[in-house]
Amino acid sequence: MLRQVVINSTYRHNILWCVCIITTLFSATLSGCTPANVTQSQESGVLSTYNNESSVAAKATPQKGTRDNSSHIYIPSAPGNATEGDSIVAIDYSNINCGYITLDYKGSNPKPKLQLTGPEGITYTFDIKNGSQVIPLTQSSGNYDITVHENVSDDRYAMIYSTSLSSDMNNDYEAYLYPNVYVDFDASSQVVKEATDLAYSANNDLDVVSSVFNYIIDNISYDKEFAASVSNGYVPYPDNTLQSKKGICFDFASCMAAMLRSQGIPTRLEIGYAGDVYHAWISTYIEDVGWVNGIIQFDGIDWELMDPTFSAKNGVKKVQQYIDDGNYITKYMY
């Protein structure tokens, strides 16, 4: 007998974000084959490289920095080494230790959803569609309880499948290198090429973060009109943001995250409270330093690049004090 549940605002966690409403429904779709300029580097994914030095030279950019500015794109895969499911739901968890699984929904329900509760006890609800899609696992190592639900009426859903999977993550940052529905890009994306240009003169990852941040705030304006009318379920697409040169706060964070991930810099797109209002920001993982939390934030009016110098006076202590004051409280990470 099917168990009926109500997936309400607690599960959907539709959020008021600045003056825009978004949902945290995830439905990234696997597509296509490996591009011609992508090389296979690991079983869990594909690492692609795009070197833009020729186009950079043509644009007369500054002198080449000491950091390699080639793009590094991890493409999710579903090799079928570890699977389970039934006639409607197929789960491939071959790469669960890399921070993601793939789901293939074969049913006919128009509004199916997946709920995932990880070892930290936080429940994420994702929109699912027909075909394969990537489900990120962002709550570290441990057991993940997964349920699939089909809509029966209004906000009422019946659970049609459940399972529990165990993950032993390779590290705490790999999941934040892969593209997903909120940070959507591939080897041919404009954001990848732009990030390659922006990283050309960088000497380290922090230079890339600063360059991407300055580019975004100098070239993209906040779209107040769209923010006032955006509907539930809005999902950003970084290339559209670059082309239109405008967006809401979700677009800003998504675009920056896509650029940094394409440069091999693990980046979390985080959603949570800034005081009493929902906002988005990004945190980045810097080698030999660890996670720099809230390195780029939005206070409802302006974007702020926090001091990333890591000096005793202005670096980590300043960042930690800001977080400890409770200004930014993370609820969900993608």
Secondary structure as the mmCIF struct_conf table of DSSP 4:
data_model
#
loop_
_struct_conf.conf_type_id
_struct_conf.id
_struct_conf.beg_label_comp_id
_struct_conf.beg_label_asym_id
_struct_conf.beg_label_seq_id
_struct_conf.end_label_comp_id
_struct_conf.end_label_asym_id
_struct_conf.end_label_seq_id
HELX_LH_PP_P HELX_LH_PP_P1 LEU A 2 LEU A 2
STRN STRN1 ARG A 3 VAL A 6
HELX_RH_AL_P HELX_RH_AL_P1 SER A 9 ARG A 12
STRN STRN2 ILE A 15 TRP A 17
TURN_TY1_P TURN_TY1_P1 CYS A 18 VAL A 19
STRN STRN3 CYS A 20 ILE A 22
STRN STRN4 ALA A 28 THR A 29
BEND BEND1 GLY A 32 GLY A 32
TURN_TY1_P TURN_TY1_P2 ALA A 36 ASN A 37
STRN STRN5 VAL A 38 GLN A 42
TURN_TY1_P TURN_TY1_P3 GLU A 43 SER A 44
STRN STRN6 GLY A 45 SER A 48
HELX_RH_AL_P HELX_RH_AL_P2 GLU A 53 ALA A 58
TURN_TY1_P TURN_TY1_P4 LYS A 59 ALA A 60
BEND BEND2 PRO A 62 PRO A 62
BEND BEND3 THR A 66 ARG A 67
STRN STRN7 HIS A 72 HIS A 72
STRN STRN8 ILE A 73 PRO A 76
BEND BEND4 GLY A 80 ALA A 82
STRN STRN9 THR A 83 GLY A 85
BEND BEND5 SER A 87 ILE A 88
STRN STRN10 VAL A 89 ASP A 92
TURN_TY1_P TURN_TY1_P5 SER A 94 ASN A 95
HELX_RH_3T_P HELX_RH_3T_P1 ILE A 96 CYS A 98
TURN_TY1_P TURN_TY1_P6 GLY A 99 GLY A 99
STRN STRN11 TYR A 100 TYR A 105
BEND BEND6 PRO A 110 LYS A 111
STRN STRN12 LYS A 113 THR A 117
TURN_TY1_P TURN_TY1_P7 PRO A 119 GLU A 120
STRN STRN13 THR A 123 ASP A 127
STRN STRN14 ASN A 130 ASN A 130
STRN STRN15 GLY A 131 PRO A 136
BEND BEND7 GLN A 139 GLN A 139
BEND BEND8 SER A 141 SER A 141
STRN STRN16 GLY A 142 SER A 153
TURN_TY1_P TURN_TY1_P8 ASP A 154 ASP A 155
STRN STRN17 ARG A 156 SER A 167
BEND BEND9 ASN A 170 ASN A 170
BEND BEND10 ASP A 172 TYR A 173
HELX_RH_3T_P HELX_RH_3T_P2 GLU A 174 TYR A 176
TURN_TY1_P TURN_TY1_P9 LEU A 177 LEU A 177
BEND BEND11 TYR A 178 TYR A 178
BEND BEND12 VAL A 181 VAL A 183
TURN_TY1_P TURN_TY1_P10 ALA A 187 SER A 188
HELX_RH_AL_P HELX_RH_AL_P3 GLN A 190 LEU A 198
TURN_TY1_P TURN_TY1_P11 ALA A 199 SER A 201
BEND BEND13 ASN A 203 ASN A 204
HELX_RH_AL_P HELX_RH_AL_P4 ASP A 205 ASN A 219
STRN STRN18 SER A 221 TYR A 222
HELX_RH_AL_P HELX_RH_AL_P5 LYS A 224 SER A 229
HELX_LH_PP_P HELX_LH_PP_P2 VAL A 230 SER A 231
TURN_TY1_P TURN_TY1_P12 ASN A 232 GLY A 233
HELX_RH_AL_P HELX_RH_AL_P6 PRO A 238 SER A 244
TURN_TY1_P TURN_TY1_P13 LYS A 245 LYS A 245
STRN STRN19 LYS A 246 GLY A 247
HELX_RH_AL_P HELX_RH_AL_P7 CYS A 249 SER A 262
STRN STRN20 GLN A 263 GLN A 263
TURN_TY1_P TURN_TY1_P14 GLY A 264 GLY A 264
STRN STRN21 THR A 267 ALA A 274
TURN_TY1_P TURN_TY1_P15 GLY A 275 ASP A 276
STRN STRN22 VAL A 277 ILE A 286
TURN_TY1_P TURN_TY1_P16 GLU A 287 VAL A 289
STRN STRN23 GLY A 290 PHE A 298
BEND BEND14 GLY A 300 ILE A 301
STRN STRN24 TRP A 303 LEU A 305
TURN_TY1_P TURN_TY1_P17 ALA A 312 ASN A 314
BEND BEND15 GLY A 315 GLY A 315
HELX_RH_AL_P HELX_RH_AL_P8 VAL A 316 ASP A 324
TURN_TY1_P TURN_TY1_P18 ASP A 325 GLY A 326
BEND BEND16 ASN A 327 ASN A 327
STRN STRN25 TYR A 328 MET A 333
#
